[in-house]
Amino acid sequence: MSKKKQLDSVQTAALLEILKNRFEQNMQRHPGLVWSDVENQLKYQPEKLWSLDQMEVTGGEPDVVVIEADSSEIIFYDCSIETPKGRRSLCYDRAALDARKEHKPKNNAIDVVETMGVELLTEAQYRQFQEIENFDLKTSSWVKTPEDVRTLGGAIFCDSRYGRVFTYHNGAQSYYATRGFRCRLKIK
């Protein structure tokens, strides 16, 4: 039996109100966009609303971020100052989780991303995102790891310190209370 990934009307109204307020309070993230255009796109995509709700309930504080001024895409990013609390202490992927013999975390970032119906940020997207505001000043976030690094057992993560974005590596099996992941969701 599959779980329906759709919000009811009360949940939808509550989420849209949260998103609208955040959108209006952070206009610097999306210059030139108006909320009614975003809301109209969302109303016809209930599965996207469900994914946005997942971003919200796990602490991501999703908001529309415009990285390329000439783009017509509407993309929500996790805009919580630190990596979302509900998505921390996860190893990188299922293979890493299965390989751990002791002290396994509850889950892994890649499976959670797929369940939520969102995209894990790439290193390049993470760097572009950091140009909008400073995030992950005390935490770090897994980013999409190139296959050649993953094949060797590693995974990469990023954070922001000293006014710069840093990319690091770790064994994919590792997990820390201050490391989670950020994601994005394309609406249009």
Secondary structure in CASP SS format (residue, H / E / C, confidence):
PFRMAT SS
TARGET T0000
AUTHOR 0000-0000-0000
METHOD secondary structure of the structure
MODEL  1
M C 1.00
S C 1.00
K C 1.00
K C 1.00
K C 1.00
Q C 1.00
L C 1.00
D C 1.00
S H 1.00
V H 1.00
Q H 1.00
T H 1.00
A H 1.00
A H 1.00
L H 1.00
L H 1.00
E H 1.00
I H 1.00
L H 1.00
K H 1.00
N H 1.00
R H 1.00
F H 1.00
E H 1.00
Q H 1.00
N C 1.00
M H 1.00
Q H 1.00
R H 1.00
H C 1.00
P C 1.00
G C 1.00
L C 1.00
V C 1.00
W H 1.00
S H 1.00
D H 1.00
V H 1.00
E H 1.00
N H 1.00
Q H 1.00
L H 1.00
K H 1.00
Y C 1.00
Q C 1.00
P H 1.00
E H 1.00
K H 1.00
L H 1.00
W H 1.00
S H 1.00
L H 1.00
D H 1.00
Q H 1.00
M H 1.00
E H 1.00
V H 1.00
T C 1.00
G C 1.00
G C 1.00
E C 1.00
P E 1.00
D E 1.00
V E 1.00
V C 1.00
V C 1.00
I C 1.00
E C 1.00
A C 1.00
D C 1.00
S C 1.00
S C 1.00
E C 1.00
I C 1.00
I E 1.00
F E 1.00
Y E 1.00
D E 1.00
C C 1.00
S C 1.00
I C 1.00
E C 1.00
T C 1.00
P C 1.00
K H 1.00
G H 1.00
R H 1.00
R C 1.00
S C 1.00
L C 1.00
C E 1.00
Y C 1.00
D C 1.00
R H 1.00
A H 1.00
A H 1.00
L H 1.00
D H 1.00
A H 1.00
R C 1.00
K C 1.00
E C 1.00
H C 1.00
K C 1.00
P C 1.00
K C 1.00
N C 1.00
N E 1.00
A H 1.00
I H 1.00
D H 1.00
V H 1.00
V H 1.00
E H 1.00
T H 1.00
M H 1.00
G C 1.00
V C 1.00
E E 1.00
L E 1.00
L C 1.00
T C 1.00
E H 1.00
A H 1.00
Q H 1.00
Y H 1.00
R H 1.00
Q H 1.00
F H 1.00
Q H 1.00
E C 1.00
I C 1.00
E C 1.00
N C 1.00
F C 1.00
D C 1.00
L C 1.00
K C 1.00
T C 1.00
S E 1.00
S E 1.00
W E 1.00
V C 1.00
K C 1.00
T C 1.00
P C 1.00
E H 1.00
D H 1.00
V H 1.00
R H 1.00
T H 1.00
L C 1.00
G C 1.00
G E 1.00
A E 1.00
I E 1.00
F E 1.00
C E 1.00
D E 1.00
S E 1.00
R E 1.00
Y C 1.00
G C 1.00
R E 1.00
V E 1.00
F E 1.00
T E 1.00
Y E 1.00
H E 1.00
N E 1.00
G E 1.00
A C 1.00
Q C 1.00
S C 1.00
Y C 1.00
Y C 1.00
A C 1.00
T C 1.00
R E 1.00
G E 1.00
F E 1.00
R C 1.00
C E 1.00
R E 1.00
L E 1.00
K E 1.00
I C 1.00
K C 1.00
END
